[in-house]
């Protein structure tokens, strides 16, 4: 059964207004309630002590000068979030406007912010690897616009250079988004022959992997005292250190600690871990925590894919069939993210990024399928409204994992 045009127009207007209000509330919470000190820590280390991982992020902070140290951190904290949201917007624009216009396309665009890897993830998981997510979204969108093998290869080369630079900001970037790159080239650039496909893969991922290996091989380690000296003293809001009640937290409770002392005590020990030590740290979480994170993460992935499938009217099975068109590429993408699981405790976060890798490609793939131009049924609109509200009220993608200690 279909809904009358007037009723549908009211539905879209109402939901768009509610979505804008929801986004404003989340942004207000991120600015006024959630402390930014942890996100600052991704921009503190620079190359003044030699070649270290994530040093390029600290060089960006150096552009602000010592007198504007904390002001610079406040600005830089929002760059990953801003770029990530722009990446999501580019995908929404490509699906809803650039490749055609229909009500299902607009539903997909409205769905994107509330998905587990949507706006809440960008606001409340504001780590520097989000920039890699923005780059992947842009890469995937461009792949839907180019029409020749030459243009695809050139696009892959440009993306590969950008990803290599981003790896100096966060060394896990190519491993987190390699699956998305391979999925995008497999599904969105299906016209490529074998040689052109693997050439594009090498150009897109090769530079970043080489940079990551260089960081692992030549990056200085166990230099905590020198790194600690890079951090300025200043107040940082750290509510959990004040042991507040739930009511105090919800009311915007503030508790200040010295940022230099906190960073050197709580963050540097984690930064200074080698890969082997990181593996041991992950193992210390225990089976229950890791298993719980795995189950939760798989559910998050399933919710993401099924939500896109329902709104677009495109079966997930068709998308996975397209992915299996190059099985070796799919295996490589999955293997690439294993070191991240092995050395990082945020297992739910890694699953959310897998959902992002595949979800972005699925959204753009669905935008090229005939079903997306069919009018949605009343049931589709009802399920969309209920599901989207639940995803908005319960942002399941912002939980990093279970069992990991909070840096105190």
N, C-alpha and C positions, 0 to 999 in steps of 0.2 A: 504494500500500500504506500502511496506517495503522499507527501504533504503539500498543501497548496502553496503557491509561490509567496503569497503575502505572509503566511505563517513561517515559512522558511527564512524570509528576510528578517522577521522579528527574532527568530532563533539565532541567526548569525550576529545580529546587532547586540542582542542581550549577552551572548556568550563572549563576544569581543570585549564588551564593557567589563564583564566579570573578570576576564583574563587580564585586562589592564589593571584593574583594582588589585588582583592577586599579585601581579608583578610588582606593583608599587609597595604592597605590604612586605613582600620578600626583600625588596631593595632597602626599605626602611629598617627591617630587622638586621640586614647585613651591615648597614651603616651605624645604627644606633645601639645595637645589642651585642652582635657577635664581635669579639675582639680580633684585631688584625695582626697581633704580634707573631703568630705562627707563620702567617703568609709572608711577613717581612723577612723571615729567616732565609727564604730562597734567594734573596738579593744581597746578602751581607758579605759573602765570600768573593774576593776579587783576585787578580793575578799579581798583587803586590808581594805575595810570598812565593811566587813561582806558579807554574802550570798546575792548576787543580781543577777538579770537576766543578761545574756550575760557576766557574770564575767569570764568564762573560756577563752573567746577571749582575754580579757585583760591580763590574765596570760600568754598567748602566747607572747604578747608584752613584758612582763617582762623578757622573756628569752634573749632579746637583751641587757638589761641593760640600765640605764638612759642616758649614754653617746651616745647611738645609738637609741634614742627614735624615731626620725623621719625617720631614716634609716630603723628601724624595721617596722614602719607603711608602708613605701614604699614597703617593701617585702611582708608583710601580705596582703596588698591590692590586690596583684595579685594571692594569693593562691586560693580564691574562684573561680576566673575566670579560672585559670589554671586547677583546678580539674573539673570544669563544662565542659570545652572544652574536657578534657580527657574522661569524661562520654559520651559526644556526639560522640567522636571518637570511643569509645567502641561499641556503638550501630551501628554506620556506619560499623565498622569492622565485627560485627556479622551478619549484613544484607548482606553485599556485598561480604564477603569472607568466613566466618566460616560456614554458612549454605548453601553454594553453590555459583556459579558464573554465572551471566547472565548480559545482558545489562540493564535490568530493575533494577537489584540490584545495579549496579553502579550508575544509575540515582538517586535511593533513597539515596545512600551515598552522592552524590553531592548535593542533595536537602537539606539535614539536616542542613548544615551551614546557609542557607538563610531563613529557616523557622522563624516565629516570635519568637520562643523560642531558636533560634540557636546562632551563633557566636556573632551577634550584641547584643543580650540580655545578654550574658555572659560578654561582654566587658563594656557595658554601663549601666548595672544594677548590679554592682559588690558587692552586699550585701552578708553577710555571709550565708544566707539561700541557696545560690547557691551550697554550699557544700552538703546540703541535696539533691539537685537535682542530683549531681554527684553520691551520694550514691544510689539513686533510680535507676539511669541508670545502675550502676554496678549490683544491685540486680536483675533487670529485665533481664539483659544479662545472669547472672548466672542461673536464672530460666529456660532459654531456653536450658541450657547445662546439667542440672541434670535430671536424668531419674527415680528416685525412690522417694517414699514418704518420706523415712527417710532423704535422702539428701535435699529435699525441706524444711523439718522441721528444719534441722540443719542450712541451709542457712538463713532461717527466723530468727532463734535465733541469729546468728552472726550479721545479719543486724540490728536486734532490739537493741542489745547492742551498736552498732555503732551509731544508731539513737538517743539513749538515751544520749550519750556523746555530739552529735551535738546539742541537745536541750539545753545544758548548754551554747552553743555558740549563738544560736538564738532560743528563746522559741517557735516561731511559726513553726518550722521545721516539727514536726509530723502532724500538722494540714494542712500545705501547701501540703505535699506529701503523706498524708494518702490515698487520692483517687488513686494516682498512685500505691501505694502498694497493695491496694485491687483490682484494675484493673489487675495488673500483676499476682497476685495469682489466680484471676478468669480466665483470658484468657490464660496465659502462663503455668499455672500449672493445667490444667483442669482435669488431672488424679486423683486429690485428692478427697477422699470421704469427707463427711460433717465434720466428726470429725477431720481429718487431716487438712482440710482447715481452720477451725476456730482455731485450735491449732496454725497453722502457722500465722494466723492473730494476735492472742494474743501475740505470741513471737515476731513478727515483729514490732508491734505498742505499745504493752503494756508498755514496759520499758520507752519509750519516753513520753507517755502520763502521766505516773506516775511522771516522772521528771518535766514535764511542770506543773503539779498540785502542786508539791512541790515548784517550783519556785514561783507560784502564791500565795501559802499559806504562805511560810516562807521567801520569798525574801524581803529584806528591801526596803521600798518605802519612797518617800519624803525626800531623803537625798542629794539633789542637791548640797548644800554647800560642803559636804565632797567629792562628786564625782568631783566637779569642781577643787578641789585641786590636783586631780590626773593628771591633764592635764598640760603639759609643755607649756611654751611660745615659740613661733616660727612663722615664716612667712608662710602663707598659701595662695595659689593662689585662689582668689574668684572673677572671672571676673564680675559676675552679680552685686556685691557690688559697682563696679565702674561705673554702669549704662552705659555700652558701646552700641554703635550702632550695628546693625546686621553685618555690614561690619567689624567692629572691632572684633566681636566675631569670625567670619569666618577666620580672619587673625591671630588668636592666641593671642588676647588681654589678657594681664596679669594685675591683680590688687591684691595686697597683703594686707591681714589683719592678725592680731595676732590670731593664732589658739586657744589658751587658751580662749581668749575673745569671739571668735566666737562660740566655742563649748558650753561655759557656757550660752551664750545668746540665741543661735539659736537651739541647739540640745538637751540640757538637759531638757528644758521644755517639749519636746515631749517624751523624755525617761522617765520622771517622771510621766507621765499620768497613772492613774489606768485604769482598764478595763472599768469601768463605764464612766470615763472621756474621754477615747478613743471613746466610743460610742457617747458621746455628740459632740466630735470633728468631727467625721464622719458626724453626722447630720448637723453640721454647714456648711458643704460644699454646702448643698442645693440640691433640687430635680434635677435641670437642670444638675449640674455637675455630680451627681451620675448616673442619667439616661443616660447622654452622655457616661460616662465611661462604663456603662453596655452594651449599644448598640455596642460601639466600641470593647469591649472585646469579645462579642458574635461573632461579625464578624471576629475577630482575631482567635478565636477558629475554626470557620467554615472554614476559609482560610487554616488553618493548616491541618485539617482533610481532606478536599477536595483535597488539594495538594498531600498529601500522597496517597490518594485513586487513583487519576488520574495516578500518576507515577507508582504505584505498579500494577494498574489494579484490585485492590481488592475493592469491594464496601464497603462504610462506614456502610451500613446497616448490612452487615455480621458481622462486628466488634461489632456493638452495640447489635446485637443479642447474640453474645458470652458474652458481658458484662451483659446482662440481664439474663444470666444463673444462677447468684446468685444475685437476685434483692435486698436482704437485705444488702449485702456487698456494692452494688452501692449506696444505700441510705445512709448508714453509711459514706461512703467516701464523699458524697456531704454535709452531715450535718457537718462533721468535719471541713470543710473549712469556714462554716458560721461565726464562731467567728472572723475569720481573716477579713472578709468583715465588720463585725460589729464594729471592733475596729481599723481598718487601712484604711487610705484614698486612698491608691494606688490601686483602684479597677481594672484598666486596667492590672496592674501587676499581680493581683490575677488571672485574666482570662488567662493571658499568662501562668501562672504556671499550671492552669487547662489544658490548651492546651499541656503543656509539660507532665503532668501526663498521659494524654490519648494518646498523640502523640507518646511518647516513646514506649508505649505498642502496639499501632497500627503498628508502624514501625516493631517491632519484630514479631508481629502476621502476618503481611503481608509477612515477610521473610520466613514464613512457609507455604504459600499458593501457589497453582500451578500456578496462573496467573503471579507471579513474575518471573518465568523462561521462559515466552513467550517473543519473540522478540518484542520490541516496534514498533509501526507504525510511519509513517512520521508525522502524526498528533500529536501523543504523544510527539515526540521529539520537534516539533514546539511549542506546548503549554508549554512544560517543559521549553524550552529556554526563551520564552517570560515571563512566570510566574516567573521563577527564577530570571531573570534580574530585574523585577519589585520589587520582594521581597528584592533583594539586594540593589536597589537604594532607596527603601522606606521601611526601617526597622521598620515596624509598631509595633513591640513588645517592643520597648525601651521607649515608653511613659508610665509613671507610672499611670497617671490618670488625670482627668480634675477638676479644681477648687481648688486643694490643694495648700496652700501657700508654696513658696519656702523658706527653712531656710536661712535667711539673716543675 
